[in-house]
Amino acid sequence: MRPALTLAAPLAVLLLAAAQPAPAQEKRQDALFTLEIRGIAVGELVFAGVETDSAYAVSGTVRTTGLAGMLRKLHYDAKVQGTRSSGRLSPARYEQSGGIGSKYSEEVVVWSGGLPRIERQDPPKPARDTDADPGKQRGTIDTLTAIYATLRDVPPGQECQSDLTLYDGRYRMQVRTLTPRPAGDGVICDGEYIRVAGFSPKEMAERTNFPFQLQYSPASNGTMRVVKVTMDSLYGSARLVRR
C-alpha cells in the first residue's frame, strides 16, 4: 500500500486484528479521513490500532469513493503487528490485499532482526534494475505503520515527531515532520515525503519531494489529534480531513 501521504490513493474501513493484551494496558484508537483532491472527495482512509507497552497492531483500508470510485475503483486492506519500545513501532508482519480495477494482488512482508523479507507475493512482481536492495533495508517500516505513527493521537507536546524510513518490497521512502508551531488551541507542523530509492529515473526526475502539513487540535480525551493533512501531489492540491 503506497503511503496515503503521497496521494497514491484513497481510503476506508477496518477491523483490528491483533493479539489481545490485558485491557487495562491497551490504548486503542481509530480514525476516518476523507481524501479530497482539488476540493473533490475521491476516497477514504480508515485505520484502527491498539498499543501496549511492548506491542502494537493496526488494520486499515484505503479506497476510492463517489465518482472517483466509479471511474477508477481502488481498494486495499492491510494489517500489521509488531513491537513497541520507547514509543518506536517496529513491524514484525505486514499483510496487504486489494487492487485497482480488476487487478488484485496479495503480499506478506516479515521483519527479522529489523530486516524485511517478502514472504508471499501473488502475483509475483518481476524484479527491476531500479528496485531498492532488500538487504539494505534494515530498520525500515511498512506503509501502514508509517500512516498510523504519523496520524495517531499523541500526548500534548509530542506532536510532529515523525522521522520514518519505509520499504514496501520495491521502494524506499522517508516521511518526516518538523518542529510544531502554535495555531489557535492546536499546533501545525510541516513535513515531507521523499522518494529515496527503487523509483525509475523518470519518476525521480518527475519529483522526489512532496511537502505536507499536519494540523492538530485538542481531543476530548486530552490528547492532540490530527484533524487535517494538506498535501502537494502529482494530481494537484489535496487534503485528508478527519471525520
N, C-alpha and C positions, 0 to 999 in steps of 0.2 A: 504494500500500500504506500504509494508515494506521499510525502508529507502534505497534510492539509494546508500547512503554512505556505507551501509552494504553489498552491492553487491547483494541483494536479486534478482535483475533482471535488465533489460534494459529498454529503454525508447523511447518517440517520439512525437507528435504534440498536439496542444491545442488551445482552444478558451477561451477567457476571459469571465467569467460570473460574473457580479457584478453590483451593483447599480452604476449609472453614476453620480459622483460628478461634481462640476464645473471644466471644462477643465483646467483653469488656476491653479488649486490646485492639479491636478493629476501628479503623477510620474508613468510612465509606463515603463516596460522593459520586454524583453523576451529573451530566450536562448535556444539553441540546443546543446546538448552534445552527443557525440558518446561514448558508453561504449566498452572498449576493455579489454579482459582477455587474458593474456599471448600473447599480441600483436595482437590478432584477434578481429575484430569488431563483436560484438554479439548483440548490441542493441542501443537504443537511449533514451535520456531523453529530453523532451521539456517542458518548462513552460513559462507562461506569467502572469505578475502581474500588479496590479495598486494599488497605495497607495495615500491616502490623509493624512492630519494631524491627522485624527481621525479614519480612516478605511482602510482596505485593502481587496483585493480579488485576488486569484490565481487559475489558471487552469493548469493542467499538464497531460502528458501521458508518460507512460513507456512501451516499447515493445521490443521484440526481433526482430532482422533483419537478413538478409542474410541466411547462412546455419543454424545458431542457430535458426532462426525463423522457418525454415522448419522442424528441428528436434524437437524443443520444443517451440511451439508457446505460447507467453505470451503477454498480452495486458491489461493494466489497465488505466482507465481515472479517474481523481479525480479533485475536485474543493473545495475551502474553502473560506469563507468570515468571517471577524471578525473585531475587533477594533485594533487601533494602538495608543499607548500612550508612549511618550518619547522614540520612536523608538522600543518599545516592541510590538510584534504581539501576539494577544490573539484570538484564533479561537472562532467562535460562532456556525458555522455549517460546517461540513465536509461531502462530499459525494464521494463515490468511487464505480466503477463498472468495471467488467472485469474478467479475469481469465487466467488459464493455460490450454492449450489444449481445450478439450470440456467442461471443468468445468467453470461455470460462477456464479458470485455472485454480490450482491449489498449490500451496507452498508451506513448508515447515522448515524453520531455521532454529538450530540449537546452539547454545554457547557453552563451551567447556574451558575453564581457565580463562574466561574473558574473550576467547577466540570463537567467532561464529562459524558454523558449518551448515550447509544446506543438506537437510536430511531427506527432504522429499520435494519434488518439483514436477507437477503434472499439468500440462505437457512440459517436457524439458525445454529450457531456453538454450539455444545454441550459443556457445561462447563467442565473445567478440574480442578483438585485439585491444580495445579500449577498456575492457572490464577492469574494475579495481581488483587488485591482487587480494584474494581472500586471506592469504597468510599474513597480511599486514593490517588486519582489521581488529586486532586485539583491543578490547576496551570500548568498542562501538556498541551502540544500542539499536533497537529496531524502531521503525517509524511510529508505531502506536505508543511505545514508551515515551518517545520524544514529544508526541502530541499531549499525552497526559501530563508529563513533567512540566510542560510549558503552560498548559491551560488549567491545571488543577488549582483549587483553593489553597491559600497559604496563610500562615500567621502574619499579622502586620509587621512590616519591617523585613520580610523575606521575599518580597516581590522582585521579579526581574532578575533571577539568579541562574538562568539557563546558559549553559555552555556545553553543548552536546555534540557528539560526533555519531552520525548514523551510517548504517550499512544495510542494504536491502538485497544483497546477493549479487548486485551488479554495480551499484553506485555508492560512493562515499560522499557524505554531505555533512554540513555543520549548521547548527541553529544556536544562536547566542543572542542574549539580551544585554542591554546596557543599564547604567545606573538610573533608578526611577526618579521622577520629579513630581512634586505635588500638583494636583489638578482637582480643585474643589475639595470634596471629602475623600477623594481617592488619589491614585497616582497613575502616571503614564510612563512608559519606557519604550525606547526604540530598540529594534532588533534587526537581525538579518539572517536569511537562509542563504547558504553558499554552496555552490556546486564545487566539489573538490576533485573527484576522480571518477572514472567509469563512463563519463559522458563523451559523446563524439566530438571531434573538432568543430563541427557545425554548431552543436549545442553550446559548447564553450564560447564560441565566437558570438553566438546569439546573445548570451548573457550568463554571467556567473553569480552575481549578487542580486538578491531580491529583498529589499527592505520591508519591514512591517512594524507595526506599533501596537502595543498592548495597553488597554485601558482597564484599570482595576477600580472596583467600588467595594465599600464595606458590605459584607453579607450579614444576614440576621444571626448567624452562628458565631459571629465575632472574627471570622476570617476575612481576608481580602480575596475578591473574586474577579476573574477576567470576564468582563461584560461585552467587550468589543475588541476585535482584531482588525485593523486596517492593513491592507497588503497591496503591493505593487506586483502585478502579474503579467504574463505574456498576453493576457486577454483584456488588459485594462485594469482600472482601479477595482478593488474587490474588498469585501469585509466579511468577517464572521460576527454574527450578532447573537448573543445568548438569549434564549427564550425561557 
